[in-house]
């Protein structure tokens, strides 16, 4: 059974409203993006994101995503003081949504990493299948790498280059 919103009731029963209440802030989507495409799993790794979330906001969004059942936290077996965050099946179901958002922005906005967008456009199902396959192997997503891809994209098409800051479009909070 799906988890309910942790505190107050939803404003309406509209499915889009439920999605917006869970994912409507940019930090939640960026955390999911980093987990899905870059294999980030720890608080410290998320802090190192190109958008540089504040630690209090990051902690809040991780708690919310866990409460909604989109991610889960487990103790790091090598250091019990640390938590490792993993996408749940519910979280992985967002892969097509995030892919479509990237494609939409690539079509309508001036964005970076055109090779990655072309890769998604060329064979979106293959791109999504590779993400799902890596997740299924470990119940976590490891970064896209030459070893995990049969036909790796050019360096400029890899996700880590997609998220780099640019001088022309500074990130603001």
N, C-alpha and C positions, 0 to 999 in steps of 0.2 A: 504494500500500500504506500502511495507517495507521502513523503513527509509534508506536513503543513508548515506555514510560515511560523517561525518560533514565537512571536509575541502577538501583536494585534491581528485582527482579522483583515482579510483583503478588502480593498475598497469596492471591488465588484467581483462577480463570478466570471468575468471575461478572461479567456485563456491568455490573450495578449497582455492584459493587466497583470496576471500572475507572473508571466515571464519578465515583465518590466520590473515588478517589485523584487524579483530575485536577482535579476541581472542588469538592471537599468543604470547602474553607475559604471563608469569606464574602468575602474580598478578591478572589479570582479571579472569583467571580460578579458582584461589584460592578464590577470592571474591565470585564467583558464587557457588563454593563448600561450602563455609561457610554459604551462604544464604540458599542453598538447603538442606544441611544435618544438620547443626548446628543451623539454625534459626537465625543467626546473622542478625541484621537490622540497626545498628547504626555505625557511624564512629568510636566511641570509642570501640565498640565490634570488629570491623574489625582490629583496631590497636592491640587488644589483641590476634590476631591470632598467632598460634604457629610459623609461619614464620616471624612474626614481620615486616610488611611492613613499610617503612618510610612514614611519614604523607603526604609529598608532592606527593609521588608516588601514595599512596592510593587515595588522592583527585583527582588526574588526572585520574586514572582508573575508579573511580566512575562516573566522568563526561563523560568519553568516553562510558562506558556501558550504561549510561542514553541516550546519544546522539544516540547510535545505537538501542535503544528501547529494550534492554535486561533487564534493571532494570528501575524502576521509583522511584522518591523521592517524599515524601509528608511530610508535617509538622507534628510533633508529637503532638497529641491533648492535651497531658498533659503538654507539654513545647514547645510552638511555635517557640522557638529559635533552636530546634533540628530538624534534618531531619531523617526520617525513610526510608530506602531503601527496595523496594519490587521487587521480580522477576515479570516480565511480562509474558504473555503466550509464547512469543518468548524466554524468558529466561528459562522458564520451559521446553521448547522443547529440551533444552540441557541436561536434566537428563539422557537420554539413552547414550548420547555421553560421559558424565563424567563417567557413570557406566562402559562403555566399556573401557575407558582409565584406570580406576582402575583395571579392570580385565586383561587388557593387561600388565600393569606394574607388577601386581601380578604374572603373568605367566613368564615374562622375566627378572624381576629384583628382587633383594633381598629387600623386603618391609616388613613393620610391619602389624600387625592386620590380620593375616591369617583367624581368625574366620569371620570377616566382608567379606572378599573376598569369603570364602566358602558360606556364607549366600547369597551373590549376585549370585554366581554360581548355588546354589541349586534352587533358584526360583527368577530369575532376574525380571520377570514380576510382581511378588508380591511386590518385593522391590520397583520397580518403581511406582506401583499402590499406595503404601502407601505414597510415596513422593507426588504424584499428588493429592491424596485425601486430605492430610493436606493443600496443597496449595489452592485447590479449596474451602475448608471450610472457609478460611480467606483471600484468595488472597495473602497469604504470607505463608512461610513455617516455622513452629515451629520446634524446635529440636525433633529428635526422642526420645521418652520416653516410659516408660512402659505403661503409660496411653493411648498413641496414637497407640500402637501396640497390636494386639490381642495376638500374640505369640512373646513377646520380645526376642531378642537375648541375649546371655550371655553378662555380663558386658564388657568383652574384645572384643565383636563383635559390640558394639555400635560405631557410628561415632566419638564421642568425643575421644575415645581411639585410633582411626585410625590415628588421626592427631598429636599425641604427638611426640615431638622431641625425638630422641634417642641419646645416648652418642656415638654410633658407627658411626652415620652418621650426623654430624653437618650440620645445614642449613647455607648457605652462600647467600649473596645478590649479 
